């Protein structure tokens, strides 16, 4: 994944450097990151290590984020989870982008993500909501089709 993402624009390369990391800072840090990504479409995946459907869809995000990560920002939001199980999960299912720790779903509420899992929120290049997908993505084609449909990327 690192080789395929080399040469990404700086704002996206900053995400790739933090691949599979859990970041703190809550809503303020997450909103600062979104501000830094303004001008780039963003796909946000809300997940938890205990969520079976989240585990099932992670390979889809691994693949699509590697294929499309030079043009689209991917972020994770690890909600209602404990830190060590989430770290173990990311070690087993590495992704080429960071996730923000969200134990009380404050970030999830800030991005209007429903309470169920997994949830994927699509923000257009202006930072506006374009689509919310509830449930897991079962194939890379399904996720890529929604990116094309709702983000025009």
Secondary structure, 3 states (H helix, E strand, C coil): CHHHHCCCCHHHHHHHHCCCCEECCHHHHHHHHHHHCCCCCEEEEEECCCCHHHHHHHHHHHHHHHHHCCCCEEEEEEECCCHHHHHHHHHHCCCCCCEEEECCCHHHHHCCCCCCCCEEEEECCCCCEEEEEECCCCCHHHHHHHHHHHHCC
